Amino acid sequence: MKKSEFTQTLAKQINQNQKETGRIIEEFNQLVTKTLKSGDVVGLDIGKFQLKQRQARTATNPATGKKIQVPARVVPVFRPSKRFKDAVLQ
C-alpha cells in the first residue's frame, strides 16, 4: 500500500479529509524521528522504534572481491510486538 492509498483509507476510517490526515501522518513521522534522535524509544501497541548500534565489520565488495572495512554506526529499527505479529499471521 502506497502512502497516498494509506492516507486515503485512514481518512475515510476516521472521517477526516485527506489533507488533514496526511498532515497527521507527517507529524507522526517527524515525532518518531525527533524522539529517536534524542535517544529515546517510541513504544506503540504494534511495536517499538529504537536505535541499534551496529559493530564495525569487514565486508567484501562483490564487484571486485576486495575486502573493505565497514565502520560502526547507529541504525533505526522497528521491533513488532507479539500481539501485532499474531494478528498479522492469523
C-alpha positions, -999 to 999 in steps of 0.1 A, spaced: 0 0 0 14 34 -10 14 64 13 -14 80 -7 -35 49 -5 -28 46 32 -37 83 38 -70 79 18 -80 47 36 -72 62 70 -90 95 62 -122 75 54 -119 54 86 -115 85 109 -139 108 89 -112 134 81 -102 149 48 -71 135 31 -51 167 36 -55 168 74 -49 130 76 -17 135 56 -6 162 79 -12 139 109 9 112 94 37 136 86 36 149 122 38 113 134 69 106 113 86 138 125 78 130 161 92 95 158 124 108 141 129 136 167 123 111 196 148 86 182 174 114 176 172 123 213 180 87 222 145 76 234 125 46 223 90 50 208 67 23 221 33 17 204 7 -11 205 22 -25 173 58 -25 185 86 -1 192 110 20 172 145 23 187 182 28 177 206 -1 174 244 0 175 260 -19 146 296 -30 151 324 -24 127 330 -53 103 349 -65 73 329 -70 41 337 -80 6 330 -58 -24 310 -81 -47 322 -64 -79 360 -65 -71 363 -92 -44 383 -67 -23 379 -66 15 367 -33 29 361 -21 64 325 -10 73 325 14 102 304 11 133 271 30 131 237 35 147 206 25 127 169 28 134 150 -5 139 114 -15 144 105 -44 167 70 -56 162 51 -66 193 39 -102 198 3 -91 196 9 -74 163 28 -104 149 0 -128 160 -27 -105 144 -8 -104 111 -2 -141 110 -38 -151 116 
